[in-house]
Amino acid sequence: MSDPDRLALLEDAVRDELVALWADLDTAIRNAVEGQWSMQCDWVTDRIKQLTQLVGPTPWEQVQIPLLEGGVYQRIHAELGVSVEVDMTGVAEVRAIIDAGAR
């Protein structure tokens, strides 16, 4: 396997890990006392920031809706100085579908 192929595989693995870390952050927030921020949230956020600096932001479509609605995704990227655009109309549409399915 060539070096460029290995680099591409590594980048793909980092992107996959970022998607998993966003899910871990969503879980950490839900599991925190009264849904507040916890040390676990800090730890996961630090990992997200480290990996985002290597491969760029995870597309918002791959991030849990509560993290987008609450601005967590946007805040973390802003702290890194990374610009992200979230289609909040699209987020609201997904939320409506989720809420309709829960009824």
Backbone hydrogen bonds, N-H to C=O, Kabsch-Sander energy under -0.5 kcal/mol:
donor,donor_aa,acceptor,acceptor_aa,energy
6,R,2,S,-2.2
7,L,3,D,-2.7
8,A,4,P,-2.2
9,L,5,D,-2.2
10,L,6,R,-2.5
11,E,7,L,-2.6
12,D,8,A,-2.2
13,A,9,L,-2.2
14,V,10,L,-2.3
15,R,11,E,-2.4
16,D,12,D,-2.4
17,E,13,A,-2.3
18,L,14,V,-2.2
19,V,15,R,-1.9
20,A,16,D,-1.9
21,L,17,E,-2.5
22,W,18,L,-2.3
23,A,19,V,-1.6
24,D,20,A,-2.3
25,L,21,L,-2.5
26,D,22,W,-2.2
27,T,23,A,-2.3
28,A,24,D,-2.8
29,I,25,L,-2.4
30,R,26,D,-2.1
31,N,27,T,-2.2
32,A,28,A,-1.0
32,A,29,I,-0.5
35,G,32,A,-2.4
36,Q,33,V,-1.8
42,D,38,S,-2.0
43,W,39,M,-2.4
44,V,40,Q,-2.5
45,T,41,C,-2.7
46,D,42,D,-2.4
47,R,43,W,-1.8
48,I,44,V,-2.5
49,K,45,T,-2.7
50,Q,46,D,-2.3
51,L,47,R,-2.5
52,T,48,I,-2.6
53,Q,49,K,-1.7
54,L,50,Q,-0.5
54,L,51,L,-0.9
55,V,51,L,-1.9
56,G,52,T,-2.6
62,Q,59,P,-2.3
63,V,60,W,-1.9
67,L,64,Q,-1.0
68,L,64,Q,-1.1
68,L,65,I,-0.7
69,E,65,I,-3.1
70,G,66,P,-2.2
71,G,68,L,-1.0
72,V,67,L,-1.0
73,Y,67,L,-1.8
75,R,71,G,-2.8
76,I,72,V,-2.6
77,H,73,Y,-1.7
78,A,74,Q,-2.4
79,E,75,R,-2.5
80,L,76,I,-0.9
81,G,77,H,-0.7
81,G,78,A,-1.0
82,V,77,H,-2.8
83,S,81,G,-0.5
86,V,84,V,-0.5
88,M,86,V,-1.5
91,V,87,D,-2.2
92,A,88,M,-2.4
93,E,89,T,-2.0
94,V,90,G,-2.2
95,R,91,V,-2.6
96,A,92,A,-2.3
97,I,93,E,-1.9
98,I,94,V,-2.6
99,D,95,R,-3.0
100,A,96,A,-2.4
101,G,97,I,-2.0
102,A,98,I,-1.3
103,R,99,D,-0.5
103,R,100,A,-0.7
